[in-house]
Amino acid sequence: MTPEAFRELYEHLRRRAAPPTVDGRCGALRHLTPERVAAAAADVRIGRTVSLAAPIDTVRGPDDPEPAVHRMTGPSPRDIRSDALCFATDRFAMNVHGDADSHLDALCHVVFDTELYGGVPASTLTAEGARGLSVDLLADGLVGRGVLLDIPRLREVPWLEPGDHVTPGDLTAAEAAQGVRVGAGDLLFVRVGHRLRRIALGPWNAAEARVGLHPTAAEFLAEREVTALGGDGNNDTAPSAVRGVDFPVHVLAIHAMGIHLMDYLQFEDLAPVCAQTGRWSFLCAVAPLRLTGATGSPVNPIAVL
């Protein structure tokens, strides 16, 4: 995709994106109405819950040079040997964004043309945190109808190889094959098999080679009025499909349309359940941490079928 074509698509999608509603619901959150949340909850059939997050990794690897750190802070050996009451305690630290751990991107995550989503000045990003568009917008969670589109299943392969793209045609073909349709307010999850490939072949430098959506797939997101997009990779292909723009899908989804993204989820537990039940839509609950002014959060989405 040429830089000129990308810019044209960006401007088109930005013009289509409506401003925040009167109740302050920002970006694509406006599509997720209380009525749609209630309808998603009413569609639960078997009460099966499935995590869409990968286990947090604490081992350094080619896709995770600064892994999370988990340290036990208590009890001490002396405490364990005593007859007194004691508690097990620990401390956890991690980078929110990266190429290994499941996380959600806030609307303040992408700076493009010196601005954030909606024309908010990039100067609102301070050393103390973001003064707007932070993960605080999701303090009450993100709950609605989730839809999983399984692209390797469509193509009859275990996973897509790094550098490949998911096209708009792939998305509509997966809908037809799975008997489901993405609708307004939905949380769309697109499986490319990144996690399964990582398990089977070992980690690699995903910053240099990974599967993602082709930028033109952003038109699908806009037409269907989705609220959030989640992938088992980064959602963006590497190398980028657009010269000079390393993360075009992040720019189009977050910056142009105000769609929250979730990167590096895992669908290897969910996909078999969907295939077995023949149901590729479900109630989904996403609960980011309440990190004031943060650009994102570790996340563990839960599907309820």
Residue, then its C-alpha position, 0 to 999 in steps of 0.5 A: m500500500t502506498p503512503e498516499a493510499f494510506r493517507e487517503l484511507y486514514e483521512h476517510l476513516r477519520r472523517r467517518a468517526a463521530p465525535p464523543t456522544v453527549d454522555g461522554r462515551c469516547g470513540a467507538l465506545r459509543h457503539l456499545t450501548p446498554e441495550r447491546v450489552a444486555a443482548a449479549a448477556a442474554d445470549v449466553r447458553i452453556g455458561r462456559t468461561v474461557s480466558l483469552a489471555a496468554p500466561i504472563d511470561t517471566v523468561r527473557g526471549p527474542d520477543d520479550p527482552e524485558p519480561a515481567v518480574h515476579r518476586m516473592t517478598g514473604p514469608s521468610p524461612r524464619d517466619i515459616r518455621s515459627d508458630a506465629l501467623c504469617f502471610a505469603t506476599d509478592r511483587f509484580a512488575m511489567n511493561v504494559h506494551g510489548d510483543a509477548d504479553s496480552h495487553l489493551d491499548a488505550l486511545c492515548h497510545v498512538v501519536f500521529d501527526t503530533e496528535l492523539y485520537g480526536g485531535v487531542p494534543a500530544s502534549t497531554l502525555t506527561a511524565e505523570g501520565a496521560r491527561g486524557l484518553s487514558v485507560d481510565l475510559l474503561a474504568d467500568g470495563l468493556v463488556g459486550r458481544g465478542v466474535l471470533l473469526d478464525i483465519p487459519r481455520l478458513r485457510e485450512v492451515p494451523w497458523l499464518e506465517p509471519g509477514d502474511h496479511v488478513t484481508p477484508g476478504d478473509l474477514t467476510a469469508a470467515e463470517a460466511a464459513q462460521g455462520v456469524r456476522v460482526g455487528a455494531g458494538d461488537l468486540l472483534f477477535v481475529r485469530v492468526g495462529h501466532r500463539l500456536r506457532r510460538i508454542a510449536l516452534g518457539p518464540w521469535n523476534a515478532a517486532e521484525a516478522r509477524v502476521g496482522l491485518h492489512p490496513t484495508a481491513a480497517e474499512f471492515l471495522a468502520e462499516r461494522e461499527v466494532t467497538a474493540l479489536g483483539g488479536d493473538g498477534n500485534n494486529d499489525t503485520a511486520p514488515s509493515a504494508v505501508r512504507g514509512v508507517d510501521f503500525p498502520v492498523h494501530v494508526l487507523a483503528i486507534h487514532a482515526m476511529g477511536i477503537h481500543l485494541m488488544d494485542y497478543l491475546q491467545f485463542e487456542d482455548l476458545a477456538p475449539v470450544c467455538a468449533q465444538t458448539g458451533r457458536w462463534s459469538f459470546l458474551c465477553a468481559v474485559a477488565p483493565l486495571r484502574l491505572t490512572g493516566a496509563t496508556g494501556s493495561p495488562v488484560n485477561p478477557i473472559a468469553v462466556l458461552 
